[in-house]
Amino acid sequence: MPSRSAGLLLYRHRLDRHGNDELEVLLGHPGGPFWARKDDGAWSIPKGEYTEGEEPWVAAQREFTEEIGLPPPNGPRIDLPPVRQAGGKVVTAFAVLGDLNVDGAVSNTFTMEWPPRSGRMAEFPELDRVAWWGLDTARVKLLKGQRPLLDALVEALG
């Protein structure tokens, strides 16, 4: 059975420099040495695995808080269709409207042996940075397997 994750795709409306309404989404860049030099195609929605019997919505809110360091806004929720990433992981995502100031956001951490086979353990943030992106840029930044979430959001918003 493939692993399952639940996450939140936070979105907001902003005016671009020409005064036009622009849809922006909040994405996070994974921390740790594997992702350190990767940018385009590396970002993700804040998400994490959940266990059998756990409600994906509850897990998505918990993971958002752990990875961003702030609770998610209470905006309206849109249930997006699940997506399957290249490694087989199924991501259940919920879009939530909300404007969140992420300056100073602090992620939880994970520990791994680094450098490999060194016997030394190092701690890294789950997300080393978070940022708001317009849809065109978000399509470039986001992991390929999560890009359909952007299309589903646009479709749901009409």
Kinemage of the C-alpha trace (Angstrom):
@kinemage 1
@onewidth
@group {chain A} dominant
@subgroup {mainchain}
@vectorlist {calphas} color= white
{ca met a 1} P 0.000 0.000 0.000
{ca pro a 2} L 1.450 3.402 -0.945
{ca ser a 3} L 2.201 5.872 1.810
{ca arg a 4} L -0.319 8.650 2.313
{ca ser a 5} L 0.144 12.295 3.149
{ca ala a 6} L -2.301 15.076 3.873
{ca gly a 7} L -1.600 18.739 3.326
{ca leu a 8} L -2.925 22.263 2.988
{ca leu a 9} L -2.674 24.432 -0.087
{ca leu a 10} L -3.113 27.886 1.375
{ca tyr a 11} L -4.173 30.495 -1.193
{ca arg a 12} L -4.899 34.202 -1.289
{ca his a 13} L -5.822 36.941 -3.730
{ca arg a 14} L -3.416 39.855 -4.198
{ca leu a 15} L -3.175 42.728 -6.617
{ca asp a 16} L -0.248 42.498 -9.015
{ca arg a 17} L 1.790 45.553 -9.998
{ca his a 18} L -0.803 46.402 -12.683
{ca gly a 19} L -3.723 46.275 -10.241
{ca asn a 20} L -5.012 42.913 -11.502
{ca asp a 21} L -6.198 40.180 -9.144
{ca glu a 22} L -3.538 37.475 -8.814
{ca leu a 23} L -3.985 34.139 -7.098
{ca glu a 24} L -1.027 33.171 -4.875
{ca val a 25} L -0.275 29.917 -3.074
{ca leu a 26} L 1.962 29.172 -0.102
{ca leu a 27} L 4.680 26.585 -0.749
{ca gly a 28} L 7.546 25.251 1.327
{ca his a 29} L 11.068 24.251 0.312
{ca pro a 30} L 12.220 20.988 1.922
{ca gly a 31} L 15.158 21.203 4.273
{ca gly a 32} L 18.164 18.953 4.469
{ca pro a 33} L 21.193 18.323 2.305
{ca phe a 34} L 19.409 16.447 -0.495
{ca trp a 35} L 17.271 19.494 -1.366
{ca ala a 36} L 19.806 22.221 -0.557
{ca arg a 37} L 20.747 22.984 -4.178
{ca lys a 38} L 17.372 22.205 -5.745
{ca asp a 39} L 14.782 24.890 -6.368
{ca asp a 40} L 12.532 24.548 -9.426
{ca gly a 41} L 10.482 21.376 -9.098
{ca ala a 42} L 11.448 20.911 -5.441
{ca trp a 43} L 8.861 22.931 -3.476
{ca ser a 44} L 5.804 21.318 -1.867
{ca ile a 45} L 2.588 22.113 -0.104
{ca pro a 46} L 3.004 21.741 3.676
{ca lys a 47} L 2.072 18.094 4.225
{ca gly a 48} L 2.923 14.948 6.110
{ca glu a 49} L 2.045 11.308 6.496
{ca tyr a 50} L -0.968 10.163 8.455
{ca thr a 51} L -1.973 6.830 9.936
{ca glu a 52} L -4.801 4.451 9.163
{ca gly a 53} L -7.978 5.733 10.760
{ca glu a 54} L -6.733 9.315 11.110
{ca glu a 55} L -8.820 11.942 9.351
{ca pro a 56} L -6.802 13.529 6.509
{ca trp a 57} L -8.213 16.990 7.341
{ca val a 58} L -6.984 16.727 10.946
{ca ala a 59} L -3.578 15.470 9.763
{ca ala a 60} L -3.299 18.268 7.180
{ca gln a 61} L -3.892 20.929 9.840
{ca arg a 62} L -1.385 19.309 12.209
{ca glu a 63} L 1.282 19.015 9.528
{ca phe a 64} L 0.765 22.632 8.436
{ca thr a 65} L 1.290 23.823 12.004
{ca glu a 66} L 4.393 21.640 12.446
{ca glu a 67} L 5.996 22.620 9.149
{ca ile a 68} L 5.131 26.336 9.138
{ca gly a 69} L 5.169 26.933 12.883
{ca leu a 70} L 1.821 28.713 12.686
{ca pro a 71} L -1.733 27.386 12.776
{ca pro a 72} L -3.577 27.425 9.452
{ca pro a 73} L -6.153 30.166 8.893
{ca asn a 74} L -9.823 29.299 9.360
{ca gly a 75} L -10.783 30.273 5.798
{ca pro a 76} L -13.173 28.315 3.630
{ca arg a 77} L -11.961 24.817 2.749
{ca ile a 78} L -11.959 23.111 -0.653
{ca asp a 79} L -11.395 19.350 -0.796
{ca leu a 80} L -9.062 18.752 -3.747
{ca pro a 81} L -8.774 15.434 -5.610
{ca pro a 82} L -5.900 13.272 -4.305
{ca val a 83} L -2.729 13.178 -6.410
{ca arg a 84} L -0.106 10.460 -6.752
{ca gln a 85} L 3.527 11.570 -6.679
{ca ala a 86} L 6.271 9.885 -8.709
{ca gly a 87} L 7.346 7.702 -5.768
{ca gly a 88} L 3.791 6.406 -5.362
{ca lys a 89} L 2.816 8.519 -2.337
{ca val a 90} L -0.820 9.625 -2.456
{ca val a 91} L -1.369 13.215 -1.292
{ca thr a 92} L -4.791 14.293 -0.055
{ca ala a 93} L -4.912 18.073 -0.095
{ca phe a 94} L -7.260 20.765 1.079
{ca ala a 95} L -7.190 24.320 -0.236
{ca val a 96} L -7.820 26.996 2.375
{ca leu a 97} L -8.310 30.703 1.734
{ca gly a 98} L -6.202 32.825 4.049
{ca asp a 99} L -3.557 35.499 4.095
{ca leu a 100} L -0.835 34.414 6.484
{ca asn a 101} L 2.292 36.391 7.302
{ca val a 102} L 5.049 33.771 7.172
{ca asp a 103} L 7.945 36.069 8.083
{ca gly a 104} L 9.860 34.227 10.760
{ca ala a 105} L 8.074 30.897 10.159
{ca val a 106} L 9.910 28.090 11.951
{ca ser a 107} L 9.558 24.460 10.907
{ca asn a 108} L 9.891 21.352 13.006
{ca thr a 109} L 13.086 19.349 12.439
{ca phe a 110} L 14.259 15.854 11.567
{ca thr a 111} L 17.507 14.061 12.358
{ca met a 112} L 19.609 12.037 9.942
{ca glu a 113} L 23.136 10.769 9.608
{ca trp a 114} L 25.164 13.449 7.832
{ca pro a 115} L 27.482 13.148 6.062
{ca pro a 116} L 26.478 9.623 4.997
{ca arg a 117} L 28.309 6.799 6.776
{ca ser a 118} L 29.993 9.307 9.110
{ca gly a 119} L 28.259 8.126 12.248
{ca arg a 120} L 27.339 11.746 13.019
{ca met a 121} L 23.735 12.795 13.378
{ca ala a 122} L 22.599 16.209 12.192
{ca glu a 123} L 19.318 18.054 12.586
{ca phe a 124} L 17.565 19.794 9.675
{ca pro a 125} L 14.277 21.701 9.325
{ca glu a 126} L 11.447 19.907 7.506
{ca leu a 127} L 11.026 23.124 5.493
{ca asp a 128} L 13.935 25.538 5.282
{ca arg a 129} L 11.821 28.344 3.812
{ca val a 130} L 8.243 29.149 2.841
{ca ala a 131} L 7.001 31.679 0.334
{ca trp a 132} L 3.942 32.922 -1.488
{ca trp a 133} L 4.067 32.402 -5.273
{ca gly a 134} L 1.809 33.462 -8.135
{ca leu a 135} L 0.382 30.504 -10.061
{ca asp a 136} L 2.789 30.721 -13.016
{ca thr a 137} L 5.838 30.646 -10.760
{ca ala a 138} L 4.259 28.055 -8.445
{ca arg a 139} L 3.865 25.667 -11.413
{ca val a 140} L 7.647 25.848 -11.923
{ca lys a 141} L 8.587 25.613 -8.225
{ca leu a 142} L 6.173 22.844 -7.209
{ca leu a 143} L 6.981 19.140 -7.360
{ca lys a 144} L 5.649 17.741 -10.638
{ca gly a 145} L 3.333 15.295 -8.863
{ca gln a 146} L 1.649 18.122 -6.933
{ca arg a 147} L 1.089 20.471 -9.890
{ca pro a 148} L -2.397 19.046 -10.578
{ca leu a 149} L -3.426 20.541 -7.219
{ca leu a 150} L -3.020 24.010 -8.740
{ca asp a 151} L -5.287 23.093 -11.655
{ca ala a 152} L -7.863 21.641 -9.255
{ca leu a 153} L -7.769 24.844 -7.177
{ca val a 154} L -8.277 27.058 -10.238
{ca glu a 155} L -11.141 24.845 -11.418
{ca ala a 156} L -12.795 24.864 -7.990
{ca leu a 157} L -12.588 28.662 -7.801
{ca gly a 158} L -14.143 28.971 -11.260
